[in-house]
């Protein structure tokens, strides 16, 4: 939410759409993970798959629009654009840590503003 409130006037309609796609996708992934935790088996796989797809699209669009709108420095825009896709493809090799580091960098930048 901090990214959106900081950049909503700079990255345009496409950036807003990318933000909401990423939020909805992450929410679907979370709902699927919670349902799987309570069911004890893989459940709501369609929600997980849809969430991953929406998040991939959303984070890529959001990252590109923050770069085009000069909202963040180039390294932060690249981290936002590639953080989630790389975390999906590098799941078994610490991809989540990479995505966390990307958000850590963005949070650091926002804290200095």
LODOKE-604175 format. One line per field, with one value per atom (N, C-alpha, C, O): residue in three letters; atom name; x, y, z. Coordinates in nm, 3 decimals. Example, Ala and Ser with C-alpha at 12.3 -4.5 7.8 and 13.67 -1.06 7.14 Angstrom:
BEGIN
type <- c(ALA, ALA, ALA, ALA, SER, SER, SER, SER)
atom <- c(N, CA, C, O, N, CA, C, O)
u <- c(1.319, 1.230, 1.320, 1.424, 1.285, 1.367, 1.290, 1.341)
v <- c(-0.569, -0.450, -0.330, -0.332, -0.225, -0.106, 0.003, 0.114)
w <- c(0.780, 0.780, 0.780, 0.846, 0.708, 0.714, 0.787, 0.804)
//
This chain:
BEGIN
type <- c(UNK, UNK, UNK, UNK, UNK, UNK, UNK, UNK, UNK, UNK, UNK, UNK, UNK, UNK, UNK, UNK, UNK, UNK, UNK, UNK, UNK, UNK, UNK, UNK, UNK, UNK, UNK, UNK, UNK, UNK, UNK, UNK, UNK, UNK, UNK, UNK, UNK, UNK, UNK, UNK, UNK, UNK, UNK, UNK, UNK, UNK, UNK, UNK, UNK, UNK, UNK, UNK, UNK, UNK, UNK, UNK, UNK, UNK, UNK, UNK, UNK, UNK, UNK, UNK, UNK, UNK, UNK, UNK, UNK, UNK, UNK, UNK, UNK, UNK, UNK, UNK, UNK, UNK, UNK, UNK, UNK, UNK, UNK, UNK, UNK, UNK, UNK, UNK, UNK, UNK, UNK, UNK, UNK, UNK, UNK, UNK, UNK, UNK, UNK, UNK, UNK, UNK, UNK, UNK, UNK, UNK, UNK, UNK, UNK, UNK, UNK, UNK, UNK, UNK, UNK, UNK, UNK, UNK, UNK, UNK, UNK, UNK, UNK, UNK, UNK, UNK, UNK, UNK, UNK, UNK, UNK, UNK, UNK, UNK, UNK, UNK, UNK, UNK, UNK, UNK, UNK, UNK, UNK, UNK, UNK, UNK, UNK, UNK, UNK, UNK, UNK, UNK, UNK, UNK, UNK, UNK, UNK, UNK, UNK, UNK, UNK, UNK, UNK, UNK, UNK, UNK, UNK, UNK, UNK, UNK, UNK, UNK, UNK, UNK, UNK, UNK, UNK, UNK, UNK, UNK, UNK, UNK, UNK, UNK, UNK, UNK, UNK, UNK, UNK, UNK, UNK, UNK, UNK, UNK, UNK, UNK, UNK, UNK, UNK, UNK, UNK, UNK, UNK, UNK, UNK, UNK, UNK, UNK, UNK, UNK, UNK, UNK, UNK, UNK, UNK, UNK, UNK, UNK, UNK, UNK, UNK, UNK, UNK, UNK, UNK, UNK, UNK, UNK, UNK, UNK, UNK, UNK, UNK, UNK, UNK, UNK, UNK, UNK, UNK, UNK, UNK, UNK, UNK, UNK, UNK, UNK, UNK, UNK, UNK, UNK, UNK, UNK, UNK, UNK, UNK, UNK, UNK, UNK, UNK, UNK, UNK, UNK, UNK, UNK, UNK, UNK, UNK, UNK, UNK, UNK, UNK, UNK, UNK, UNK, UNK, UNK, UNK, UNK, UNK, UNK, UNK, UNK, UNK, UNK, UNK, UNK, UNK, UNK, UNK, UNK, UNK, UNK, UNK, UNK, UNK, UNK, UNK, UNK, UNK, UNK, UNK, UNK, UNK, UNK, UNK, UNK, UNK, UNK, UNK, UNK, UNK, UNK, UNK, UNK, UNK, UNK, UNK, UNK, UNK, UNK, UNK, UNK, UNK, UNK, UNK, UNK, UNK, UNK, UNK, UNK, UNK, UNK, UNK, UNK, UNK, UNK, UNK, UNK, UNK, UNK, UNK, UNK, UNK, UNK, UNK, UNK, UNK, UNK, UNK, UNK, UNK, UNK, UNK, UNK, UNK, UNK, UNK, UNK, UNK, UNK, UNK, UNK, UNK, UNK, UNK, UNK, UNK, UNK, UNK, UNK, UNK, UNK, UNK, UNK, UNK, UNK, UNK, UNK, UNK, UNK, UNK, UNK, UNK, UNK, UNK, UNK, UNK, UNK, UNK, UNK, UNK, UNK, UNK, UNK, UNK, UNK, UNK, UNK, UNK, UNK, UNK, UNK, UNK, UNK, UNK, UNK, UNK, UNK, UNK, UNK, UNK, UNK, UNK, UNK, UNK, UNK, UNK, UNK, UNK, UNK, UNK, UNK, UNK, UNK, UNK, UNK, UNK, UNK, UNK, UNK, UNK, UNK, UNK, UNK, UNK, UNK, UNK, UNK, UNK, UNK, UNK, UNK, UNK, UNK, UNK, UNK, UNK, UNK, UNK, UNK, UNK, UNK)
atom <- c(N, CA, C, O, N, CA, C, O, N, CA, C, O, N, CA, C, O, N, CA, C, O, N, CA, C, O, N, CA, C, O, N, CA, C, O, N, CA, C, O, N, CA, C, O, N, CA, C, O, N, CA, C, O, N, CA, C, O, N, CA, C, O, N, CA, C, O, N, CA, C, O, N, CA, C, O, N, CA, C, O, N, CA, C, O, N, CA, C, O, N, CA, C, O, N, CA, C, O, N, CA, C, O, N, CA, C, O, N, CA, C, O, N, CA, C, O, N, CA, C, O, N, CA, C, O, N, CA, C, O, N, CA, C, O, N, CA, C, O, N, CA, C, O, N, CA, C, O, N, CA, C, O, N, CA, C, O, N, CA, C, O, N, CA, C, O, N, CA, C, O, N, CA, C, O, N, CA, C, O, N, CA, C, O, N, CA, C, O, N, CA, C, O, N, CA, C, O, N, CA, C, O, N, CA, C, O, N, CA, C, O, N, CA, C, O, N, CA, C, O, N, CA, C, O, N, CA, C, O, N, CA, C, O, N, CA, C, O, N, CA, C, O, N, CA, C, O, N, CA, C, O, N, CA, C, O, N, CA, C, O, N, CA, C, O, N, CA, C, O, N, CA, C, O, N, CA, C, O, N, CA, C, O, N, CA, C, O, N, CA, C, O, N, CA, C, O, N, CA, C, O, N, CA, C, O, N, CA, C, O, N, CA, C, O, N, CA, C, O, N, CA, C, O, N, CA, C, O, N, CA, C, O, N, CA, C, O, N, CA, C, O, N, CA, C, O, N, CA, C, O, N, CA, C, O, N, CA, C, O, N, CA, C, O, N, CA, C, O, N, CA, C, O, N, CA, C, O, N, CA, C, O, N, CA, C, O, N, CA, C, O, N, CA, C, O, N, CA, C, O, N, CA, C, O, N, CA, C, O, N, CA, C, O, N, CA, C, O, N, CA, C, O, N, CA, C, O, N, CA, C, O, N, CA, C, O, N, CA, C, O, N, CA, C, O, N, CA, C, O, N, CA, C, O, N, CA, C, O, N, CA, C, O, N, CA, C, O, N, CA, C, O, N, CA, C, O, N, CA, C, O, N, CA, C, O, N, CA, C, O, N, CA, C, O, N, CA, C, O, N, CA, C, O, N, CA, C, O)
u <- c(0.082, 0.000, 0.088, 0.049, 0.205, 0.295, 0.343, 0.355, 0.369, 0.411, 0.300, 0.326, 0.178, 0.066, 0.040, 0.018, 0.043, 0.017, 0.130, 0.106, 0.252, 0.365, 0.362, 0.400, 0.317, 0.335, 0.207, 0.214, 0.092, -0.032, -0.050, -0.119, 0.008, -0.004, 0.104, 0.101, 0.198, 0.310, 0.310, 0.364, 0.251, 0.264, 0.140, 0.137, 0.040, -0.074, -0.169, -0.157, -0.262, -0.366, -0.308, -0.351, -0.211, -0.151, -0.081, -0.087, -0.014, 0.051, -0.050, -0.026, -0.163, -0.268, -0.327, -0.353, -0.349, -0.400, -0.299, -0.338, -0.171, -0.068, -0.065, -0.049, -0.079, -0.081, -0.196, -0.177, -0.316, -0.432, -0.428, -0.475, -0.373, -0.355, -0.260, -0.285, -0.153, -0.058, -0.121, -0.098, -0.202, -0.268, -0.370, -0.373, -0.452, -0.553, -0.485, -0.526, -0.381, -0.310, -0.245, -0.252, -0.183, -0.122, -0.228, -0.205, -0.343, -0.454, -0.504, -0.532, -0.515, -0.558, -0.456, -0.493, -0.329, -0.225, -0.236, -0.223, -0.259, -0.272, -0.393, -0.384, -0.506, -0.628, -0.605, -0.645, -0.541, -0.512, -0.418, -0.436, -0.318, -0.223, -0.293, -0.265, -0.381, -0.453, -0.548, -0.557, -0.618, -0.708, -0.631, -0.677, -0.515, -0.431, -0.382, -0.376, -0.348, -0.303, -0.412, -0.384, -0.534, -0.643, -0.693, -0.734, -0.691, -0.739, -0.638, -0.676, -0.513, -0.410, -0.369, -0.287, -0.425, -0.390, -0.403, -0.457, -0.355, -0.359, -0.504, -0.575, -0.547, -0.683, -0.681, -0.586, -0.786, -0.800, -0.684, -0.630, -0.646, -0.536, -0.564, -0.472, -0.692, -0.728, -0.704, -0.664, -0.730, -0.705, -0.554, -0.511, -0.476, -0.330, -0.276, -0.198, -0.319, -0.270, -0.314, -0.234, -0.439, -0.486, -0.413, -0.380, -0.386, -0.312, -0.171, -0.122, -0.105, 0.032, 0.031, 0.116, -0.065, -0.074, -0.103, -0.037, -0.200, -0.231, -0.113, -0.083, -0.047, 0.069, 0.183, 0.247, 0.209, 0.315, 0.288, 0.375, 0.168, 0.133, 0.137, 0.193, 0.078, 0.069, 0.204, 0.227, 0.293, 0.425, 0.509, 0.584, 0.496, 0.571, 0.520, 0.600, 0.388, 0.331, 0.364, 0.403, 0.350, 0.380, 0.525, 0.555, 0.616, 0.758, 0.791, 0.868, 0.734, 0.760, 0.705, 0.770, 0.587, 0.528, 0.599, 0.606, 0.653, 0.730, 0.861, 0.912, 0.915, 1.036, 1.005, 1.076, 0.898, 0.862, 0.821, 0.848, 0.756, 0.714, 0.822, 0.800, 0.939, 1.053, 1.014, 1.051, 0.937, 0.894, 1.007, 1.031, 1.078, 1.188, 1.315, 1.308, 1.431, 1.555, 1.547, 1.467, 1.630, 1.625, 1.639, 1.567, 1.731, 1.753, 1.629, 1.601, 1.552, 1.431, 1.321, 1.247, 1.311, 1.211, 1.241, 1.150, 1.369, 1.408, 1.379, 1.332, 1.408, 1.381, 1.232, 1.193, 1.149, 1.005, 0.955, 0.866, 1.010, 0.968, 1.008, 0.927, 1.130, 1.182, 1.176, 1.201, 1.145, 1.148, 1.053, 1.094, 0.925, 0.828, 0.848, 0.849, 0.866, 0.890, 1.011, 1.007, 1.119, 1.236, 1.211, 1.263, 1.131, 1.101, 1.017, 1.029, 0.932, 0.852, 0.941, 0.929, 1.030, 1.114, 1.230, 1.283, 1.269, 1.379, 1.328, 1.397, 1.210, 1.147, 1.236, 1.248, 1.296, 1.376, 1.516, 1.590, 1.551, 1.685, 1.680, 1.769, 1.579, 1.573, 1.513, 1.551, 1.421, 1.359, 1.281, 1.277, 1.219, 1.146, 1.236, 1.195, 1.358, 1.455, 1.488, 1.502, 1.502, 1.530, 1.417, 1.442, 1.293, 1.177, 1.170, 1.135, 1.204, 1.207, 1.312, 1.289, 1.427, 1.532, 1.489, 1.523, 1.413, 1.362, 1.269, 1.278, 1.180, 1.089, 1.163, 1.123, 1.268, 1.348, 1.412, 1.415, 1.462, 1.521, 1.416, 1.443, 1.298, 1.191, 1.147, 1.124, 1.135, 1.100, 1.204, 1.170, 1.330, 1.438, 1.429, 1.444, 1.404, 1.390, 1.272, 1.283, 1.160, 1.042, 1.064, 1.010, 1.143, 1.166, 1.252, 1.246, 1.330, 1.414, 1.338, 1.389, 1.219, 1.142, 1.062, 0.992)
v <- c(-0.118, 0.000, 0.126, 0.229, 0.117, 0.231, 0.269, 0.387, 0.168, 0.194, 0.267, 0.365, 0.220, 0.281, 0.424, 0.514, 0.446, 0.581, 0.677, 0.796, 0.627, 0.711, 0.743, 0.853, 0.648, 0.662, 0.677, 0.685, 0.680, 0.674, 0.790, 0.774, 0.904, 1.017, 1.018, 1.102, 0.924, 0.926, 0.811, 0.826, 0.698, 0.585, 0.558, 0.460, 0.641, 0.635, 0.519, 0.445, 0.506, 0.404, 0.262, 0.172, 0.243, 0.109, 0.067, -0.050, 0.159, 0.128, 0.091, 0.000, 0.161, 0.130, -0.007, -0.084, -0.039, -0.172, -0.279, -0.383, -0.257, -0.353, -0.372, -0.485, -0.263, -0.273, -0.359, -0.449, -0.333, -0.409, -0.555, -0.643, -0.582, -0.721, -0.794, -0.908, -0.727, -0.787, -0.811, -0.915, -0.716, -0.732, -0.846, -0.929, -0.849, -0.955, -1.091, -1.189, -1.098, -1.224, -1.273, -1.392, -1.183, -1.221, -1.266, -1.359, -1.201, -1.243, -1.383, -1.462, -1.413, -1.548, -1.654, -1.763, -1.622, -1.716, -1.740, -1.853, -1.634, -1.645, -1.727, -1.812, -1.703, -1.781, -1.928, -2.014, -1.958, -2.097, -2.161, -2.276, -2.086, -2.139, -2.167, -2.268, -2.078, -2.098, -2.217, -2.297, -2.230, -2.343, -2.475, -2.574, -2.476, -2.595, -2.629, -2.746, -2.528, -2.550, -2.614, -2.708, -2.564, -2.618, -2.754, -2.838, -2.774, -2.900, -3.012, -3.129, -2.980, -3.082, -3.142, -3.234, -3.094, -3.141, -3.023, -2.918, -3.040, -2.932, -2.902, -2.986, -2.782, -2.741, -2.603, -2.526, -2.573, -2.446, -2.421, -2.311, -2.524, -2.512, -2.410, -2.344, -2.396, -2.297, -2.155, -2.067, -2.133, -2.000, -1.973, -1.861, -2.074, -2.057, -2.026, -1.932, -2.103, -2.082, -1.946, -1.875, -1.909, -1.777, -1.666, -1.563, -1.686, -1.587, -1.567, -1.455, -1.676, -1.666, -1.593, -1.508, -1.627, -1.562, -1.413, -1.331, -1.377, -1.235, -1.161, -1.047, -1.224, -1.161, -1.141, -1.035, -1.240, -1.225, -1.105, -1.020, -1.099, -0.988, -0.856, -0.757, -0.856, -0.734, -0.677, -0.557, -0.761, -0.711, -0.665, -0.569, -0.733, -0.690, -0.554, -0.464, -0.539, -0.411, -0.301, -0.191, -0.330, -0.231, -0.187, -0.068, -0.282, -0.248, -0.165, -0.069, -0.200, -0.124, 0.017, 0.113, 0.029, 0.162, 0.249, 0.371, 0.188, 0.269, 0.314, 0.422, 0.234, 0.274, 0.387, 0.487, 0.370, 0.472, 0.603, 0.710, 0.594, 0.714, 0.774, 0.875, 0.712, 0.756, 0.771, 0.867, 0.672, 0.671, 0.625, 0.684, 0.521, 0.464, 0.474, 0.493, 0.461, 0.446, 0.319, 0.229, 0.315, 0.204, 0.068, -0.025, 0.055, -0.074, -0.120, -0.240, -0.027, -0.064, -0.106, -0.200, -0.036, -0.074, -0.212, -0.291, -0.241, -0.374, -0.480, -0.589, -0.447, -0.542, -0.571, -0.686, -0.469, -0.488, -0.567, -0.651, -0.539, -0.607, -0.754, -0.840, -0.784, -0.920, -1.001, -1.121, -0.936, -1.005, -1.122, -1.232, -1.099, -1.209, -1.315, -1.433, -1.277, -1.382, -1.469, -1.591, -1.408, -1.489, -1.575, -1.686, -1.525, -1.607, -1.727, -1.832, -1.715, -1.829, -1.932, -2.052, -1.885, -1.978, -2.034, -2.140, -1.964, -2.011, -2.056, -2.038, -2.114, -2.153, -2.242, -2.220, -2.341, -2.436, -2.384, -2.448, -2.269, -2.214, -2.081, -1.998, -2.059, -1.937, -1.819, -1.705, -1.843, -1.733, -1.639, -1.519, -1.692, -1.608, -1.509, -1.397, -1.551, -1.461, -1.346, -1.232, -1.377, -1.274, -1.172, -1.052, -1.220, -1.131, -1.046, -0.928, -1.105, -1.030, -0.920, -0.810, -0.950, -0.848, -0.733, -0.618, -0.766, -0.661, -0.568, -0.446, -0.624, -0.542, -0.467, -0.357, -0.526, -0.457, -0.332, -0.226, -0.342, -0.228, -0.120, -0.002, -0.160, -0.063, 0.004, 0.125, -0.072, -0.015, 0.082, 0.185, 0.050, 0.141, 0.272, 0.380, 0.263, 0.383, 0.468, 0.590, 0.403, 0.477, 0.540, 0.647, 0.476, 0.532, 0.659, 0.742, 0.673, 0.791, 0.908, 1.020, 0.885, 0.991, 1.073, 1.166)
w <- c(0.000, 0.000, 0.000, -0.055, 0.062, 0.063, -0.076, -0.107, -0.159, -0.296, -0.370, -0.440, -0.355, -0.427, -0.379, -0.460, -0.249, -0.199, -0.238, -0.258, -0.248, -0.287, -0.436, -0.476, -0.518, -0.662, -0.742, -0.865, -0.680, -0.755, -0.853, -0.954, -0.827, -0.919, -1.027, -1.116, -1.018, -1.112, -1.211, -1.321, -1.178, -1.270, -1.353, -1.427, -1.343, -1.434, -1.409, -1.311, -1.501, -1.490, -1.500, -1.428, -1.588, -1.603, -1.474, -1.436, -1.408, -1.281, -1.174, -1.094, -1.172, -1.076, -1.104, -1.010, -1.229, -1.265, -1.226, -1.172, -1.253, -1.214, -1.064, -1.016, -0.989, -0.843, -0.795, -0.714, -0.845, -0.799, -0.846, -0.774, -0.963, -1.006, -0.910, -0.873, -0.871, -0.778, -0.642, -0.580, -0.594, -0.464, -0.468, -0.378, -0.571, -0.582, -0.598, -0.535, -0.681, -0.700, -0.572, -0.541, -0.498, -0.372, -0.272, -0.194, -0.273, -0.187, -0.220, -0.130, -0.348, -0.389, -0.348, -0.304, -0.361, -0.317, -0.167, -0.120, -0.093, 0.053, 0.092, 0.181, 0.028, 0.057, 0.027, 0.106, -0.084, -0.119, -0.017, 0.020, 0.028, 0.127, 0.260, 0.324, 0.302, 0.428, 0.417, 0.510, 0.304, 0.285, 0.284, 0.339, 0.222, 0.219, 0.360, 0.397, 0.437, 0.574, 0.659, 0.733, 0.649, 0.729, 0.677, 0.757, 0.546, 0.490, 0.504, 0.504, 0.517, 0.530, 0.397, 0.393, 0.291, 0.157, 0.062, 0.099, -0.058, -0.155, -0.191, -0.246, -0.161, -0.195, -0.257, -0.240, -0.329, -0.401, -0.496, -0.502, -0.568, -0.664, -0.772, -0.820, -0.811, -0.913, -0.861, -0.937, -0.733, -0.674, -0.670, -0.697, -0.637, -0.633, -0.772, -0.789, -0.870, -1.007, -1.060, -1.122, -1.037, -1.079, -1.007, -1.067, -0.878, -0.801, -0.852, -0.861, -0.884, -0.937, -1.071, -1.096, -1.156, -1.286, -1.273, -1.337, -1.189, -1.168, -1.106, -1.144, -1.011, -0.947, -1.045, -1.046, -1.127, -1.228, -1.317, -1.336, -1.371, -1.460, -1.383, -1.431, -1.264, -1.186, -1.148, -1.164, -1.097, -1.056, -1.174, -1.163, -1.286, -1.404, -1.453, -1.480, -1.464, -1.508, -1.407, -1.447, -1.279, -1.176, -1.182, -1.172, -1.197, -1.206, -1.327, -1.318, -1.440, -1.563, -1.551, -1.592, -1.495, -1.483, -1.379, -1.395, -1.273, -1.179, -1.242, -1.210, -1.332, -1.403, -1.502, -1.507, -1.579, -1.678, -1.613, -1.667, -1.497, -1.427, -1.339, -1.272, -1.340, -1.257, -1.111, -1.044, -1.063, -0.924, -0.834, -0.728, -0.875, -0.800, -0.883, -1.004, -0.819, -0.897, -0.984, -0.958, -1.084, -1.180, -1.111, -1.146, -1.015, -0.949, -0.874, -0.869, -0.815, -0.744, -0.840, -0.813, -0.952, -1.053, -1.110, -1.133, -1.134, -1.183, -1.077, -1.108, -0.950, -0.842, -0.831, -0.809, -0.848, -0.842, -0.962, -0.949, -1.079, -1.201, -1.201, -1.236, -1.163, -1.174, -1.044, -1.045, -0.932, -0.803, -0.795, -0.761, -0.825, -0.815, -0.923, -0.891, -1.052, -1.151, -1.119, -1.136, -1.073, -1.037, -0.915, -0.905, -0.821, -0.703, -0.740, -0.676, -0.841, -0.886, -0.954, -0.929, -1.040, -1.116, -1.034, -1.067, -0.929, -0.843, -0.707, -0.606, -0.703, -0.577, -0.493, -0.372, -0.552, -0.476, -0.443, -0.368, -0.499, -0.475, -0.402, -0.420, -0.320, -0.240, -0.312, -0.285, -0.403, -0.476, -0.387, -0.412, -0.282, -0.188, -0.117, -0.088, -0.090, -0.027, -0.122, -0.080, -0.249, -0.350, -0.356, -0.362, -0.354, -0.359, -0.232, -0.237, -0.119, 0.007, 0.005, 0.055, -0.053, -0.064, -0.155, -0.131, -0.260, -0.348, -0.271, -0.285, -0.190, -0.112, -0.001, 0.036, 0.050, 0.150, 0.090, 0.154, -0.029, -0.098, -0.126, -0.107, -0.168, -0.195, -0.065, -0.062, 0.042, 0.171, 0.221, 0.279, 0.199, 0.238, 0.161, 0.218, 0.031, -0.049, -0.001, 0.011, 0.026, 0.072, 0.208, 0.236, 0.292, 0.425, 0.420, 0.510, 0.314, 0.299, 0.238, 0.237, 0.187, 0.121, 0.218, 0.178)
//
